[in-house]
Amino acid sequence: MSPFPNVAIEITLDTEQGRYTAHVPGIPAYGEGATAEEAIVDLKVGLQAFIEENGMQATLARIHSPAQLREMNFGELVTHG
C-alpha cells in the first residue's frame, strides 16, 4: 500500500481547440494533450517539477478535493420575462 494518497485530477476539454487540460485542484501545474491520457502524462511532468521546487509535504498540503460534487441545471438561472 502506498503512503501517498490518490488525488482527483480535473480533466477538461476545450472544444474550440480540441485539446484536453489536466489539473490537480490546489496545485498550479497543468498538463495539456490531444487526449486525456496525454494531458495526464504532461501533468505528471509539471507536478514533478512543482514537487522538486516545493517539496512533497508542501505539495500534498495544497491539494484539496471538494467535499461534494453536485449538478445544477443552468436553466434554473434563466429569468423568464
C-alpha positions as CSV (number, residue, x, y, z in Angstrom):
1,M,0.0,0.0,0.0
2,S,1.4,3.4,-1.0
3,P,1.9,6.0,1.8
4,F,0.7,8.7,-0.7
5,P,-3.0,9.5,-1.3
6,N,-4.8,9.1,-4.6
7,V,-5.9,12.6,-5.7
8,A,-8.6,13.8,-8.0
9,I,-7.5,15.0,-11.4
10,E,-9.8,17.5,-13.1
11,I,-9.8,17.0,-16.9
12,T,-11.5,19.5,-19.2
13,L,-11.9,19.5,-23.0
14,D,-11.5,22.8,-24.9
15,T,-14.0,22.1,-27.6
16,E,-12.7,25.1,-29.7
17,Q,-9.1,23.8,-29.6
18,G,-10.0,20.1,-29.4
19,R,-7.4,19.6,-26.6
20,Y,-7.6,18.4,-23.1
21,T,-6.2,20.0,-19.9
22,A,-5.5,18.1,-16.7
23,H,-5.2,19.7,-13.3
24,V,-5.0,18.7,-9.6
25,P,-7.1,21.2,-7.6
26,G,-4.9,23.4,-5.5
27,I,-1.6,22.8,-7.4
28,P,-0.5,25.4,-10.0
29,A,0.6,22.8,-12.5
30,Y,-1.3,21.8,-15.7
31,G,-1.0,19.3,-18.4
32,E,-2.2,19.5,-22.0
33,G,-2.7,17.0,-24.7
34,A,-4.7,15.8,-27.7
35,T,-6.2,13.1,-25.4
36,A,-7.0,13.0,-21.7
37,E,-4.2,10.4,-21.3
38,E,-1.7,12.8,-23.0
39,A,-2.8,15.6,-20.7
40,I,-2.2,13.4,-17.6
41,V,1.3,12.4,-18.8
42,D,2.1,16.1,-19.3
43,L,0.6,17.0,-15.9
44,K,2.9,14.5,-14.2
45,V,5.9,16.3,-15.6
46,G,4.5,19.6,-14.2
47,L,3.7,18.0,-10.9
48,Q,7.2,16.5,-10.6
49,A,8.8,20.0,-11.2
50,F,6.4,21.5,-8.6
51,I,7.4,18.8,-6.0
52,E,11.1,19.4,-6.7
53,E,10.7,23.1,-6.1
54,N,8.3,23.0,-3.1
55,G,8.8,19.6,-1.5
56,M,6.4,16.7,-1.2
57,Q,4.8,17.7,2.1
58,A,4.1,21.3,0.9
59,T,2.6,19.9,-2.3
60,L,0.4,17.5,-0.5
61,A,-0.8,20.2,1.9
62,R,-2.0,22.3,-1.1
63,I,-4.2,19.6,-2.6
64,H,-7.9,20.0,-1.9
65,S,-10.8,17.9,-3.1
66,P,-14.4,19.0,-2.9
67,A,-16.4,17.6,-0.1
68,Q,-19.3,17.0,-2.5
69,L,-20.0,17.4,-6.2
70,R,-23.5,18.2,-7.3
71,E,-25.1,19.0,-10.6
72,M,-27.1,22.1,-11.3
73,N,-29.3,22.8,-14.4
74,F,-28.4,26.2,-15.8
75,G,-32.0,26.6,-17.0
76,E,-32.8,27.5,-13.4
77,L,-30.7,30.6,-13.9
78,V,-32.6,31.9,-16.8
79,T,-35.2,34.6,-16.0
80,H,-38.3,34.3,-17.9
81,G,-39.8,37.7,-18.7
